[in-house]
Amino acid sequence: MSLLALLAMGGASHAARYSFTPLPATATARVVVKLAGNPLREFRMPAWAPGDYQLFNYGRFIESIEFKKDGHPVSASQSATDVNLWTIPQGADE
């Protein structure tokens, strides 16, 4: 699964726009998440699904992820202890 994320700093309330594009030829999907607001320094995916009482750790299925600031890619690193968490030192706005 490919994921391009524009999110806002944790704890802040922001409007979100999501798009999901299935890619049947590769059995994957492209997900784009955009939030209005300040650049984020952390991106966390939920490890659960509503109505289910088990952890899924969806982050382990991410094949690639890209964060941008002012239209340019910025570096991000996935946590060594939490597959659902990425840190973006420069911040990202796309």
N, CA, C and O atoms as a GROMACS GRO file, in nm:
protein
  376
    1MET      N    1   0.085  -0.117   0.000
    1MET     CA    2   0.000   0.000   0.000
    1MET      C    3   0.089   0.124   0.000
    1MET      O    4   0.189   0.128   0.072
    2SER      N    5   0.055   0.222  -0.079
    2SER     CA    6   0.128   0.348  -0.083
    2SER      C    7   0.049   0.451  -0.004
    2SER      O    8  -0.074   0.452  -0.010
    3LEU      N    9   0.115   0.535   0.069
    3LEU     CA   10   0.046   0.634   0.151
    3LEU      C   11   0.116   0.766   0.140
    3LEU      O   12   0.234   0.778   0.172
    4LEU      N   13   0.042   0.868   0.095
    4LEU     CA   14   0.093   1.004   0.092
    4LEU      C   15   0.011   1.078   0.196
    4LEU      O   16  -0.112   1.082   0.185
    5ALA      N   17   0.076   1.137   0.295
    5ALA     CA   18   0.001   1.194   0.406
    5ALA      C   19   0.029   1.340   0.427
    5ALA      O   20   0.144   1.384   0.426
    6LEU      N   21  -0.077   1.413   0.446
    6LEU     CA   22  -0.066   1.550   0.493
    6LEU      C   23  -0.149   1.554   0.619
    6LEU      O   24  -0.271   1.544   0.613
    7LEU      N   25  -0.083   1.568   0.732
    7LEU     CA   26  -0.153   1.562   0.860
    7LEU      C   27  -0.110   1.677   0.948
    7LEU      O   28  -0.017   1.750   0.914
    8ALA      N   29  -0.175   1.692   1.058
    8ALA     CA   30  -0.143   1.800   1.151
    8ALA      C   31  -0.092   1.743   1.282
    8ALA      O   32  -0.114   1.626   1.312
    9MET      N   33  -0.026   1.826   1.359
    9MET     CA   34   0.036   1.784   1.485
    9MET      C   35  -0.067   1.718   1.577
    9MET      O   36  -0.180   1.765   1.589
   10GLY      N   37  -0.026   1.611   1.642
   10GLY     CA   38  -0.114   1.537   1.731
   10GLY      C   39  -0.179   1.625   1.836
   10GLY      O   40  -0.116   1.716   1.889
   11GLY      N   41  -0.305   1.596   1.864
   11GLY     CA   42  -0.376   1.670   1.966
   11GLY      C   43  -0.451   1.789   1.911
   11GLY      O   44  -0.546   1.835   1.975
   12ALA      N   45  -0.413   1.841   1.798
   12ALA     CA   46  -0.482   1.956   1.740
   12ALA      C   47  -0.601   1.907   1.659
   12ALA      O   48  -0.598   1.798   1.602
   13SER      N   49  -0.704   1.988   1.654
   13SER     CA   50  -0.823   1.952   1.579
   13SER      C   51  -0.815   2.014   1.440
   13SER      O   52  -0.800   2.135   1.426
   14HIS      N   53  -0.826   1.929   1.337
   14HIS     CA   54  -0.814   1.974   1.200
   14HIS      C   55  -0.913   1.897   1.112
   14HIS      O   56  -0.945   1.782   1.139
   15ALA      N   57  -0.962   1.964   1.007
   15ALA     CA   58  -1.046   1.897   0.910
   15ALA      C   59  -0.960   1.806   0.824
   15ALA      O   60  -0.847   1.841   0.790
   16ALA      N   61  -1.012   1.689   0.790
   16ALA     CA   62  -0.936   1.593   0.710
   16ALA      C   63  -1.007   1.561   0.580
   16ALA      O   64  -1.130   1.554   0.575
   17ARG      N   65  -0.926   1.543   0.474
   17ARG     CA   66  -0.977   1.495   0.345
   17ARG      C   67  -0.904   1.366   0.314
   17ARG      O   68  -0.781   1.359   0.321
   18TYR      N   69  -0.980   1.264   0.280
   18TYR     CA   70  -0.922   1.134   0.249
   18TYR      C   71  -0.957   1.095   0.107
   18TYR      O   72  -1.067   1.122   0.059
   19SER      N   73  -0.864   1.031   0.039
   19SER     CA   74  -0.898   0.966  -0.088
   19SER      C   75  -0.833   0.828  -0.087
   19SER      O   76  -0.723   0.809  -0.036
   20PHE      N   77  -0.905   0.734  -0.144
   20PHE     CA   78  -0.860   0.595  -0.147
   20PHE      C   79  -0.874   0.547  -0.291
   20PHE      O   80  -0.984   0.549  -0.347
   21THR      N   81  -0.763   0.504  -0.350
   21THR     CA   82  -0.764   0.457  -0.487
   21THR      C   83  -0.716   0.312  -0.490
   21THR      O   84  -0.598   0.286  -0.467
   22PRO      N   85  -0.807   0.218  -0.517
   22PRO     CA   86  -0.763   0.079  -0.529
   22PRO      C   87  -0.675   0.062  -0.652
   22PRO      O   88  -0.700   0.123  -0.756
   23LEU      N   89  -0.573  -0.020  -0.641
   23LEU     CA   90  -0.483  -0.053  -0.752
   23LEU      C   91  -0.488  -0.204  -0.772
   23LEU      O   92  -0.398  -0.275  -0.728
   24PRO      N   93  -0.594  -0.253  -0.839
   24PRO     CA   94  -0.617  -0.397  -0.850
   24PRO      C   95  -0.502  -0.474  -0.916
   24PRO      O   96  -0.477  -0.589  -0.881
   25ALA      N   97  -0.432  -0.412  -1.010
   25ALA     CA   98  -0.324  -0.482  -1.079
   25ALA      C   99  -0.213  -0.526  -0.983
   25ALA      O  100  -0.145  -0.625  -1.009
   26THR      N  101  -0.196  -0.452  -0.873
   26THR     CA  102  -0.091  -0.486  -0.777
   26THR      C  103  -0.148  -0.530  -0.642
   26THR      O  104  -0.073  -0.554  -0.548
   27ALA      N  105  -0.280  -0.540  -0.634
   27ALA     CA  106  -0.348  -0.579  -0.509
   27ALA      C  107  -0.309  -0.484  -0.395
   27ALA      O  108  -0.295  -0.526  -0.280
   28THR      N  109  -0.293  -0.356  -0.429
   28THR     CA  110  -0.261  -0.254  -0.329
   28THR      C  111  -0.357  -0.138  -0.346
   28THR      O  112  -0.452  -0.145  -0.424
   29ALA      N  113  -0.332  -0.030  -0.272
   29ALA     CA  114  -0.414   0.090  -0.282
   29ALA      C  115  -0.326   0.210  -0.253
   29ALA      O  116  -0.222   0.200  -0.189
   30ARG      N  117  -0.371   0.324  -0.302
   30ARG     CA  118  -0.304   0.451  -0.271
   30ARG      C  119  -0.399   0.529  -0.183
   30ARG      O  120  -0.515   0.552  -0.220
   31VAL      N  121  -0.351   0.571  -0.068
   31VAL     CA  122  -0.431   0.648   0.027
   31VAL      C  123  -0.367   0.785   0.043
   31VAL      O  124  -0.247   0.796   0.065
   32VAL      N  125  -0.449   0.889   0.031
   32VAL     CA  126  -0.401   1.025   0.051
   32VAL      C  127  -0.484   1.085   0.164
   32VAL      O  128  -0.607   1.082   0.160
   33VAL      N  129  -0.416   1.139   0.264
   33VAL     CA  130  -0.482   1.204   0.376
   33VAL      C  131  -0.427   1.346   0.384
   33VAL      O  132  -0.306   1.366   0.390
   34LYS      N  133  -0.516   1.444   0.382
   34LYS     CA  134  -0.473   1.584   0.392
   34LYS      C  135  -0.550   1.651   0.506
   34LYS      O  136  -0.672   1.640   0.515
   35LEU      N  137  -0.475   1.719   0.591
   35LEU     CA  138  -0.535   1.794   0.701
   35LEU      C  139  -0.494   1.940   0.690
   35LEU      O  140  -0.380   1.972   0.658
   36ALA      N  141  -0.588   2.027   0.717
   36ALA     CA  142  -0.557   2.170   0.722
   36ALA      C  143  -0.498   2.200   0.859
   36ALA      O  144  -0.540   2.142   0.960
   37GLY      N  145  -0.402   2.290   0.865
   37GLY     CA  146  -0.346   2.329   0.994
   37GLY      C  147  -0.195   2.333   0.992
   37GLY      O  148  -0.133   2.335   0.886
   38ASN      N  149  -0.139   2.335   1.108
   38ASN     CA  150   0.007   2.343   1.124
   38ASN      C  151   0.076   2.217   1.075
   38ASN      O  152   0.016   2.109   1.079
   39PRO      N  153   0.200   2.229   1.029
   39PRO     CA  154   0.275   2.110   0.987
   39PRO      C  155   0.287   2.010   1.102
   39PRO      O  156   0.301   2.048   1.218
   40LEU      N  157   0.280   1.882   1.068
   40LEU     CA  158   0.291   1.780   1.171
   40LEU      C  159   0.433   1.733   1.187
   40LEU      O  160   0.514   1.742   1.094
   41ARG      N  161   0.464   1.685   1.303
   41ARG     CA  162   0.596   1.629   1.332
   41ARG      C  163   0.586   1.478   1.357
   41ARG      O  164   0.688   1.409   1.357
   42GLU      N  165   0.465   1.428   1.377
   42GLU     CA  166   0.442   1.284   1.395
   42GLU      C  167   0.317   1.243   1.320
   42GLU      O  168   0.219   1.317   1.315
   43PHE      N  169   0.321   1.126   1.261
   43PHE     CA  170   0.206   1.067   1.196
   43PHE      C  171   0.184   0.930   1.257
   43PHE      O  172   0.274   0.846   1.257
   44ARG      N  173   0.065   0.907   1.310
   44ARG     CA  174   0.034   0.780   1.375
   44ARG      C  175  -0.091   0.721   1.312
   44ARG      O  176  -0.194   0.788   1.300
   45MET      N  177  -0.082   0.595   1.272
   45MET     CA  178  -0.197   0.522   1.221
   45MET      C  179  -0.262   0.448   1.337
   45MET      O  180  -0.191   0.401   1.426
   46PRO      N  181  -0.395   0.436   1.338
   46PRO     CA  182  -0.458   0.356   1.443
   46PRO      C  183  -0.421   0.208   1.426
   46PRO      O  184  -0.396   0.162   1.315
   47ALA      N  185  -0.418   0.137   1.535
   47ALA     CA  186  -0.385  -0.006   1.533
   47ALA      C  187  -0.510  -0.089   1.557
   47ALA      O  188  -0.500  -0.206   1.594
   48TRP      N  189  -0.626  -0.032   1.538
   48TRP     CA  190  -0.750  -0.099   1.567
   48TRP      C  191  -0.854  -0.061   1.462
   48TRP      O  192  -0.832   0.028   1.380
   49ALA      N  193  -0.966  -0.130   1.464
   49ALA     CA  194  -1.079  -0.098   1.378
   49ALA      C  195  -1.201  -0.079   1.468
   49ALA      O  196  -1.217  -0.153   1.565
   50PRO      N  197  -1.287   0.019   1.437
   50PRO     CA  198  -1.406   0.041   1.519
   50PRO      C  199  -1.488  -0.087   1.534
   50PRO      O  200  -1.513  -0.158   1.436
   51GLY      N  201  -1.530  -0.116   1.656
   51GLY     CA  202  -1.612  -0.233   1.683
   51GLY      C  203  -1.536  -0.363   1.697
   51GLY      O  204  -1.597  -0.467   1.721
   52ASP      N  205  -1.405  -0.360   1.684
   52ASP     CA  206  -1.325  -0.481   1.697
   52ASP      C  207  -1.234  -0.464   1.818
   52ASP      O  208  -1.184  -0.355   1.845
   53TYR      N  209  -1.212  -0.573   1.890
   53TYR     CA  210  -1.135  -0.565   2.014
   53TYR      C  211  -1.000  -0.635   2.002
   53TYR      O  212  -0.960  -0.710   2.091
   54GLN      N  213  -0.932  -0.610   1.891
   54GLN     CA  214  -0.798  -0.664   1.875
   54GLN      C  215  -0.710  -0.562   1.805
   54GLN      O  216  -0.761  -0.473   1.736
   55LEU      N  217  -0.580  -0.575   1.823
   55LEU     CA  218  -0.486  -0.486   1.756
   55LEU      C  219  -0.445  -0.544   1.621
   55LEU      O  220  -0.426  -0.665   1.607
   56PHE      N  221  -0.433  -0.457   1.522
   56PHE     CA  222  -0.399  -0.501   1.387
   56PHE      C  223  -0.262  -0.453   1.340
   56PHE      O  224  -0.201  -0.518   1.256
   57ASN      N  225  -0.214  -0.341   1.392
   57ASN     CA  226  -0.085  -0.286   1.351
   57ASN      C  227  -0.075  -0.273   1.199
   57ASN      O  228   0.013  -0.332   1.136
   58TYR      N  229  -0.164  -0.195   1.142
   58TYR     CA  230  -0.170  -0.176   0.997
   58TYR      C  231  -0.041  -0.119   0.939
   58TYR      O  232  -0.014  -0.139   0.820
   59GLY      N  233   0.038  -0.049   1.018
   59GLY     CA  234   0.162   0.010   0.970
   59GLY      C  235   0.257  -0.091   0.909
   59GLY      O  236   0.340  -0.054   0.826
   60ARG      N  237   0.247  -0.215   0.948
   60ARG     CA  238   0.339  -0.316   0.893
   60ARG      C  239   0.310  -0.346   0.747
   60ARG      O  240   0.393  -0.407   0.679
   61PHE      N  241   0.194  -0.303   0.696
   61PHE     CA  242   0.158  -0.328   0.557
   61PHE      C  243   0.195  -0.213   0.463
   61PHE      O  244   0.177  -0.223   0.342
   62ILE      N  245   0.247  -0.104   0.519
   62ILE     CA  246   0.284   0.012   0.436
   62ILE      C  247   0.410  -0.022   0.357
   62ILE      O  248   0.513  -0.055   0.415
   63GLU      N  249   0.399  -0.015   0.224
   63GLU     CA  250   0.515  -0.041   0.138
   63GLU      C  251   0.597   0.086   0.116
   63GLU      O  252   0.720   0.080   0.109
   64SER      N  253   0.529   0.200   0.106
   64SER     CA  254   0.600   0.327   0.092
   64SER      C  255   0.513   0.438   0.150
   64SER      O  256   0.390   0.430   0.149
   65ILE      N  257   0.579   0.540   0.199
   65ILE     CA  258   0.509   0.654   0.257
   65ILE      C  259   0.589   0.778   0.222
   65ILE      O  260   0.712   0.775   0.220
   66GLU      N  261   0.520   0.887   0.195
   66GLU     CA  262   0.588   1.010   0.156
   66GLU      C  263   0.522   1.128   0.227
   66GLU      O  264   0.400   1.141   0.230
   67PHE      N  265   0.604   1.213   0.284
   67PHE     CA  266   0.558   1.336   0.347
   67PHE      C  267   0.622   1.452   0.273
   67PHE      O  268   0.735   1.440   0.225
   68LYS      N  269   0.552   1.564   0.262
   68LYS     CA  270   0.604   1.682   0.192
   68LYS      C  271   0.585   1.807   0.275
   68LYS      O  272   0.495   1.816   0.358
   69LYS      N  273   0.673   1.905   0.250
   69LYS     CA  274   0.662   2.038   0.310
   69LYS      C  275   0.686   2.137   0.197
   69LYS      O  276   0.788   2.132   0.130
   70ASP      N  277   0.592   2.227   0.177
   70ASP     CA  278   0.599   2.325   0.068
   70ASP      C  279   0.620   2.257  -0.067
   70ASP      O  280   0.690   2.310  -0.153
   71GLY      N  281   0.560   2.141  -0.086
   71GLY     CA  282   0.567   2.069  -0.212
   71GLY      C  283   0.691   1.986  -0.233
   71GLY      O  284   0.705   1.922  -0.337
   72HIS      N  285   0.784   1.986  -0.136
   72HIS     CA  286   0.909   1.910  -0.150
   72HIS      C  287   0.912   1.795  -0.049
   72HIS      O  288   0.873   1.813   0.067
   73PRO      N  289   0.956   1.677  -0.091
   73PRO     CA  290   0.965   1.564   0.002
   73PRO      C  291   1.055   1.596   0.121
   73PRO      O  292   1.159   1.661   0.107
   74VAL      N  293   1.014   1.549   0.238
   74VAL     CA  294   1.096   1.562   0.359
   74VAL      C  295   1.117   1.422   0.416
   74VAL      O  296   1.038   1.331   0.393
   75SER      N  297   1.224   1.407   0.491
   75SER     CA  298   1.256   1.276   0.546
   75SER      C  299   1.167   1.245   0.666
   75SER      O  300   1.127   1.334   0.741
   76ALA      N  301   1.138   1.118   0.681
   76ALA     CA  302   1.060   1.068   0.793
   76ALA      C  303   1.116   0.932   0.831
   76ALA      O  304   1.170   0.862   0.746
   77SER      N  305   1.102   0.896   0.956
   77SER     CA  306   1.150   0.765   0.999
   77SER      C  307   1.041   0.694   1.077
   77SER      O  308   0.972   0.753   1.160
   78GLN      N  309   1.028   0.565   1.048
   78GLN     CA  310   0.931   0.483   1.120
   78GLN      C  311   0.993   0.442   1.253
   78GLN      O  312   1.111   0.409   1.260
   79SER      N  313   0.913   0.443   1.356
   79SER     CA  314   0.960   0.405   1.489
   79SER      C  315   1.008   0.261   1.491
   79SER      O  316   0.948   0.174   1.428
   80ALA      N  317   1.116   0.236   1.563
   80ALA     CA  318   1.168   0.100   1.577
   80ALA      C  319   1.080   0.015   1.668
   80ALA      O  320   1.085  -0.108   1.662
   81THR      N  321   0.999   0.080   1.753
   81THR     CA  322   0.918   0.005   1.849
   81THR      C  323   0.768   0.012   1.820
   81THR      O  324   0.690  -0.058   1.885
   82ASP      N  325   0.726   0.096   1.725
   82ASP     CA  326   0.584   0.112   1.694
   82ASP      C  327   0.567   0.125   1.543
   82ASP      O  328   0.597   0.230   1.486
   83VAL      N  329   0.519   0.018   1.477
   83VAL     CA  330   0.507   0.018   1.330
   83VAL      C  331   0.401   0.116   1.280
   83VAL      O  332   0.390   0.138   1.159
   84ASN      N  333   0.325   0.174   1.370
   84ASN     CA  334   0.218   0.267   1.332
   84ASN      C  335   0.258   0.412   1.352
   84ASN      O  336   0.172   0.500   1.346
   85LEU      N  337   0.386   0.441   1.375
   85LEU     CA  338   0.432   0.577   1.406
   85LEU      C  339   0.550   0.616   1.320
   85LEU      O  340   0.648   0.543   1.308
   86TRP      N  341   0.540   0.735   1.258
   86TRP     CA  342   0.649   0.795   1.183
   86TRP      C  343   0.680   0.932   1.241
   86TRP      O  344   0.588   1.004   1.280
   87THR      N  345   0.807   0.968   1.246
   87THR     CA  346   0.850   1.099   1.294
   87THR      C  347   0.903   1.177   1.176
   87THR      O  348   0.979   1.125   1.094
   88ILE      N  349   0.861   1.305   1.166
   88ILE     CA  350   0.900   1.395   1.058
   88ILE      C  351   0.967   1.516   1.120
   88ILE      O  352   0.899   1.612   1.156
   89PRO      N  353   1.102   1.514   1.135
   89PRO     CA  354   1.172   1.621   1.205
   89PRO      C  355   1.148   1.762   1.147
   89PRO      O  356   1.134   1.858   1.224
   90GLN      N  357   1.143   1.776   1.016
   90GLN     CA  358   1.122   1.908   0.953
   90GLN      C  359   0.975   1.949   0.954
   90GLN      O  360   0.943   2.064   0.925
   91GLY      N  361   0.887   1.858   0.985
   91GLY     CA  362   0.745   1.884   0.976
   91GLY      C  363   0.698   1.862   0.833
   91GLY      O  364   0.777   1.870   0.739
   92ALA      N  365   0.571   1.834   0.817
   92ALA     CA  366   0.514   1.811   0.685
   92ALA      C  367   0.380   1.884   0.675
   92ALA      O  368   0.304   1.891   0.771
   93ASP      N  369   0.354   1.938   0.556
   93ASP     CA  370   0.225   2.003   0.535
   93ASP      C  371   0.152   1.940   0.418
   93ASP      O  372   0.048   1.990   0.375
   94GLU      N  373   0.205   1.830   0.367
   94GLU     CA  374   0.140   1.757   0.258
   94GLU      C  375   0.177   1.612   0.264
   94GLU      O  376   0.133   1.533   0.181
   0.00000   0.00000   0.00000
